[in-house]
Amino acid sequence: MIALTGGTGFLGSHVADALLGAGHRVRVAVRPTSNLRWLADKPLQTVIVDLADQAACAEFLSGTTSLIHCAGVVAGPDEVHYQRGNVQPTEALAAAAAQVWPDPGATFLLVSSLAAHGPGSLARPAVEDDPCRPLTAYGRSKRDAENALMAAAGSFRRVILRPPSLYGPRDREFLPLLRAATQGWTVRLGRRLTGLSLVDGRDAAAAVLALLQAPAASGAYFISDRQVGYDWEQLRAALTAAAGRNVRRVTIPLGAVRAVAGLAGLLGGQASLLLSRDRVRDLDTVGWVCDGSRLTRDTGFSARYDAATGFAETLAFYRKQGWL
């Protein structure tokens, strides 16, 4: 029995599929208000759990052999919000794991983020031995969650996966980008950011399963797809191939993006979270590129999708769902 948090979300639901496909039984932590759309009619357990409550977490983990912790906060108004959403649940779950899993053999796998490490360029992709220098409140909260897991008591195995930008079927974050591509254009925000790593969520879920099934794997791992990072021309070419039409690129100065973000902050509401100063700070760096070769070396993992193939299948999914 594998415990899973965040299973109702984009990545977590693909992790649930990967676990079920490998023959595992799966227990998913949910909130009373969780949308179970991606879990409906699947042979798994759902349990309402307060992830800030150590006793509730211990009950959730009872009878399990491993935990995959995907739940987290990706947008928020301040540092406190990210710490509450990303660090405190990790601390509660790690303390519960130490209580429930007294003997070695169990695994706590934390899905973190490249943001916990900080930027990496096409010329110098991020690797696991680099020191972490996160730029944003979100990145700092992910780094702090990693540190909390590694410092926790207990003899269970600790593994951390740090995905870069994720896209794919069920994801809505890339919907505006792919919708624009079908209309023949895409946007480059600023000129300093020169490269991005991109991974299909289905590949990220396969990487989670690969780490779970590799008992010698421990510590932090990056993941990359069939190539280590895309420059803007390669991204435009992938969008062109997926959309089946030429995609032109428009560059928007970062100063204009900051002005819009500042206005969104004054107006408040959800828009200010999606276009916050914290997120704009991610654009004012050399790139977000990571090297996943250690993951391949330690587990044999190999990504199925490059950006063009993954974008094409994501577009097909959007159309099927009526999102385009």
Long-range contacts (C-beta under 8 A, 24 or more apart in sequence): 1-25, 1-26, 1-27, 1-63, 1-64, 1-65, 2-26, 2-27, 2-64, 2-65, 2-66, 2-67, 2-68, 2-212, 3-27, 3-29, 3-60, 3-61, 3-64, 3-66, 3-67, 3-68, 4-28, 4-29, 4-67, 4-68, 4-70, 5-29, 5-49, 5-51, 5-67, 5-68, 5-69, 5-70, 5-71, 5-89, 5-93, 6-69, 6-70, 6-71, 6-72, 6-111, 7-39, 7-44, 7-46, 7-70, 8-34, 8-35, 8-36, 8-37, 8-38, 8-39, 9-70, 9-71, 10-166, 10-168, 10-170, 10-171, 10-172, 10-173, 10-201, 11-70, 11-111, 11-163, 11-166, 11-201, 11-204, 11-205, 12-70, 12-71, 13-38, 13-39, 13-170, 14-168, 14-170, 14-201, 14-202, 14-204, 14-205, 15-68, 15-70, 15-111, 15-205, 15-208, 15-209, 16-42, 16-44, 17-42, 17-205, 18-202, 18-205, 18-206, 18-208, 18-209, 19-68, 19-209, 20-44, 22-209, 22-213, 27-60, 27-64, 29-60, 29-71, 38-170, 51-89, 51-92, 51-93, 52-84, 52-88, 52-89, 52-92, 53-92, 54-92, 54-95, 54-96, 54-99, 55-96, 57-92, 57-93, 57-95, 57-96, 58-96, 58-99, 58-100, 60-96, 61-93, 61-96, 61-97, 61-100, 61-101, 62-100, 64-100, 64-106, 65-105, 65-106, 65-107, 66-106, 66-107, 66-108, 66-109, 66-212, 67-93, 67-97, 67-106, 67-107, 67-108, 67-109, 68-109, 68-111, 68-208, 68-212, 69-93, 69-108, 69-109, 69-110, 69-111, 70-111, 72-111, 72-142, 72-145, 73-138, 73-141, 74-138, 75-138, 75-273, 75-274, 75-276, 75-279, 76-137, 76-138, 76-273, 77-272, 77-273, 77-276, 78-137, 79-137, 79-140, 79-141, 82-137, 82-138, 82-140, 82-141, 83-141, 83-144, 85-141, 86-138, 86-141, 86-142, 86-144, 86-145, 87-141, 87-144, 87-145, 87-148, 90-145, 90-148, 90-149, 91-148, 91-152, 94-148, 94-149, 94-152, 94-154, 95-152, 95-153, 97-152, 97-154, 97-156, 98-152, 98-153, 98-154, 98-156, 101-154, 101-155, 101-156, 102-155, 103-155, 104-155, 104-156, 104-157, 105-156, 105-157, 106-156, 106-157, 107-156, 107-157, 107-158, 107-159, 107-212, 108-149, 108-156, 108-157, 108-158, 108-159, 109-159, 109-160, 109-161, 109-208, 109-211, 109-212, 110-145, 110-146, 110-149, 110-158, 110-159, 110-160, 110-161, 111-161, 111-163, 111-204, 111-208, 112-142, 112-143, 112-145, 112-146, 112-160, 112-161, 112-162, 112-220, 113-138, 113-139, 113-142, 113-162, 113-163, 114-162, 114-163, 114-164, 114-165, 114-197, 114-222, 114-288, 114-290, 115-139, 115-142, 115-282, 115-288, 116-142, 116-143, 116-145, 116-146, 116-162, 117-143, 117-162, 117-222, 117-290, 119-285, 119-286, 119-287, 119-288, 120-197, 120-286, 120-287, 120-288, 120-289, 120-290, 120-291, 121-194, 121-195, 121-286, 121-287, 121-289, 122-194, 122-195, 122-228, 122-229, 122-231, 122-287, 122-289, 125-197, 125-224, 125-228, 125-229, 125-289, 125-290, 125-291, 126-222, 126-289, 126-290, 126-291, 127-222, 127-290, 127-291, 127-294, 128-219, 128-220, 128-221, 128-222, 128-294, 135-281, 135-282, 135-285, 136-278, 136-279, 136-281, 136-282, 137-278, 138-278, 146-220, 157-215, 157-218, 158-218, 158-219, 159-211, 159-212, 159-217, 159-218, 159-219, 159-221, 160-219, 160-220, 160-221, 161-204, 161-207, 161-208, 161-211, 161-220, 161-221, 161-223, 161-295, 162-220, 162-221, 162-222, 162-223, 162-290, 163-199, 163-204, 163-207, 163-222, 163-223, 164-196, 164-197, 164-198, 164-199, 164-222, 164-223, 164-224, 164-288, 164-289, 164-290, 165-196, 165-197, 165-198, 165-199, 165-288, 166-198, 166-199, 166-200, 166-201, 166-204, 167-198, 167-199, 167-200, 167-201, 167-310, 167-311, 167-314, 168-200, 168-201, 168-202, 168-305, 168-310, 168-313, 168-314, 168-317, 169-201, 169-202, 169-313, 169-314, 169-317, 170-201, 170-317, 171-201, 171-314, 172-323, 174-314, 175-318, 175-323, 175-324, 177-239, 178-239, 178-242, 178-243, 178-311, 178-314, 178-315, 178-318, 178-324, 179-318, 179-324, 181-239, 181-240, 181-242, 181-243, 181-247, 181-311, 181-315, 182-243, 182-245, 182-315, 182-324, 184-243, 184-245, 184-246, 184-247, 184-248, 185-247, 185-248, 185-249, 185-250, 186-235, 186-236, 186-239, 186-247, 186-248, 186-249, 186-250, 187-249, 187-250, 187-251, 187-252, 188-232, 188-249, 188-250, 188-251, 188-252, 189-252, 189-254, 189-257, 189-283, 190-251, 190-252, 190-253, 190-254, 190-257, 190-283, 190-284, 191-251, 191-253, 191-254, 192-254, 192-283, 192-284, 192-285, 192-286, 193-283, 193-284, 193-285, 193-286, 193-287, 193-288, 194-231, 194-232, 194-286, 194-287, 195-229, 195-230, 195-231, 195-286, 195-287, 195-288, 195-289, 196-229, 196-230, 196-235, 196-287, 196-288, 196-289, 197-224, 197-225, 197-228, 197-229, 197-230, 197-288, 197-289, 197-290, 198-225, 198-230, 198-235, 198-307, 198-310, 199-223, 199-224, 199-225, 199-303, 200-225, 200-303, 200-304, 200-305, 200-310, 200-313, 200-314, 202-304, 202-305, 203-303, 203-304, 203-305, 203-310, 206-301, 206-303, 206-304, 207-292, 207-295, 207-299, 207-301, 210-295, 210-299, 210-300, 210-301, 211-295, 211-299, 211-301, 213-299, 214-298, 214-299, 214-300, 216-298, 217-298, 217-299, 221-292, 221-294, 221-295, 221-298, 222-290, 222-291, 222-292, 222-294, 222-295, 223-290, 223-292, 223-295, 223-301, 223-303, 224-290, 224-291, 224-292, 224-293, 224-303, 225-303, 225-305, 225-306, 225-307, 225-310, 226-303, 226-305, 226-306, 227-306, 228-289, 228-290, 228-291, 228-292, 229-287, 229-289, 229-290, 230-307, 234-307, 235-307, 237-308, 238-306, 238-307, 238-308, 238-311, 239-311, 241-308, 241-311, 241-312, 242-307, 242-308, 242-309, 242-311, 242-312, 242-314, 242-315, 243-311, 243-315, 254-280, 254-283, 254-284, 257-283
